[in-house]
Each structure stands twice: as structure tokens, then as C-alpha cells.
Amino acid sequence: MTIIFLAHKLPDPISDELARQGHSVYECLAIREVFALAEEHLDAQIVIAAEMEERWATEKQKHYPTLHLKPGAAAKDVLWEMNVKGGKVQ
């Protein structure tokens, strides 16, 4: 699965864990990076770290389906949500 991960700071432990599990993870610190990668990787899932403000999540949700993590979320929670929402987790 391809994941575009927006975080407040990098490296992020969740995105690192997802990458260790074999997923292609693109880490971003800015909205423009997310939009550029989303146009390049049409099948990518967008994940927003819990510490990001709600306004960042809202902005992306206007254009793309996203998953805004809650505090305490882990990589397994991301994969579970992606399965429920129709993402292709392998």
C-alpha cells in the first residue's frame, strides 16, 4: 500500500513502522507536498498524524479521503482503518 503521511515532525514512529512492514510511505511536513504526491500517486492513502491541527485534516478532506489519527494511535490502527475504509492492505 502507498501511504502519504503528514506529520508535524519527522521521523514519525508510525510512518517508520508502516515502512518497516513493507508499505511505501511518503512523509510530508507541508500540505503542498501532500497534494503533489496525491496527484502523482492516485492510489495512495493519506494519513494525518494526531498532533496535526484539525484544520490541516479538514483542508485535505475537501480534496481527498484522509485518515486523521487520534492520540495514541499505532501502525496497526492505520492498517485496520484502511481495511475498513477499502484500502488495499497486503
Helices and strands as residue ranges (DSSP letters): E 2-6, H 13-20, E 24-28, H 31-40, E 45-48, H 54-61, E 66-68, H 75-84
